[in-house]
Amino acid sequence: MRLSVACNFDEELLDGLVGHPVYEVYGKVTRDHAGGGRPSFYLPQVDRPMVERWVRETHARGIEFNYLMNASCMGNAEYTREGQRHIRDTLDWISEIGCDSVTVATIFMLQIVKRSYPKLKVRISAHRFTDSVRKARFWEDHGADCIVLNETAFAREFAALRAIREAVKCDLSLIVNNSCRQDCAIAGTHATSLSHGSQLQSRGLPLDYHMLFCLDYRLREPVNYVRANWIRPEDLHHYEAMGIDNFKIVERNTPTPELLRRVRAYAARRYDGNFFDLVLPFAYPEEAYTTRASRDAYSLRRAAKYFGKPSLLNVTKVPKLVALGKRQGLLYPRRGESGLHLDNRKLDGFIDRFLSDSCVDVDCEECRYCHDFADRALTIDPSYREEVLAMYRDLFEDMHSGPFWEKPRPRDFVEVGRLTMRAARRAAGRVVPALAPTEDHLPHVGCPAAER
């Protein structure tokens, strides 16, 4: 087993990785011209001197550093003189400071690195959705040293995984704790949107609409929590048996205690408890924020920096986004128990069906295999679910019909006052849903929270 671990640039992380089968960490500066696979809003504040120090520190512990230049789209800036200057400047820098490898997401970037920076190993991003022998051969034939396989649709397609492993000699990596929906239809546009969210030249908001849409979708259709593309620690041996032993742990916004919890679980090949502790990229508990840097990453000041842009949106609508972020733990640490619980022990045996059967040509609504495990293992607090779904409905109404993007009107300021009052009541222990839920928006799910 070899683990590639997200780098949150927290001083406590590296010492915690010692003693575990971690061969590399991966990360980048918060924002640059090339961009990456996550918006700056999610990421720790990182500059070049910090990266340089971390490369030295990782090497001192026998760990490699993988630098990310994995934007799916650069707006064609890469085909300009100025764009090339920025790309070459970054590649010159990461090569000089001793980075071991670079992750890219386009064939053009792969060609540039292999031609001019032969000391750098090159990894193909999961955002290229490699899920067939033909795709894997293409990347290997053009110089890829490692391919991170499709992050949204592939972890349980064992026949295809075996075929790829037999067809190529380069390293193959699988993300183990990805929570994306199986066969996500919007993964491609999501990857593009994320890329622009960390580029200096981007004028738009770092609004991760795709993530918001999917968080709402999963609450409405909870089976998607179970048929997501994660791999349980207990099931790693099935992949090792076919020759895949390189496993990637995400996310870079994860506070160190939670990130180390994930490393320990996968290194130990077992986790007893709420499986969402390992796979959700949000709702981290308040006690996990042990450093000032991690606490500052989830603050009203940070939200104002990225979303307080009256030239781009109706700023009086931002409190709705902030309120939702607080309730779901997207913008702020979670206080108290999570409203979402997936019992990992009740997922024992879940992998068995997939060892011999594919899902490519299966209608989930006819199969119902994942539905049965969701009924057995998944619990969602009903009050949490109703409240959050109502907040999404209210926010999306503004986004889809237009008020979110218009200039503020007098009544918008009245709405801000109403939201402030509701937040005060909630803080006092009286939960007031944003809108009354409707039956067609709330299908039955699991068992009551009291049975967790």
ABEGO torsion letter per residue (X at the ends): XBBBBBBAGBAAAAAAABGBBBABBBBBBABBAAEBABBAAABBBBBAAAAAAAAAAAAAAGBBBBBBBABABAGGAAABAAAAAAAAAAAAAAAAAGBABBBBABAAAAAAAAAABAABBBBBBAAAGBABAAAAAAAAAAGBABBBBBAAAAAABAAAAAAAAAABABBBBBBAABABBBGBAAAAAAAAAAAAAABAABABBABBAAAAAAAAAAAABAAAAAABABBBAAAAAAAAAAGBABBBBOBAABBAAAAAAAAAAAAAGBBBEBAAAAABABGBBAAABABAAAAAABBAAAAAAAABBAAABBAAAAAAAAAAAAAAGAABBBBEBBABBBBAAAABGAAAAAAABBAAABBAAAAGAAAAAAAAABBBBAAAAAAAAAAAAAAAAAAAAGAAABBBBAAAAAAAAAAAAAAAAAAAGBBBBABBBBAAABBBBEBBAAAX
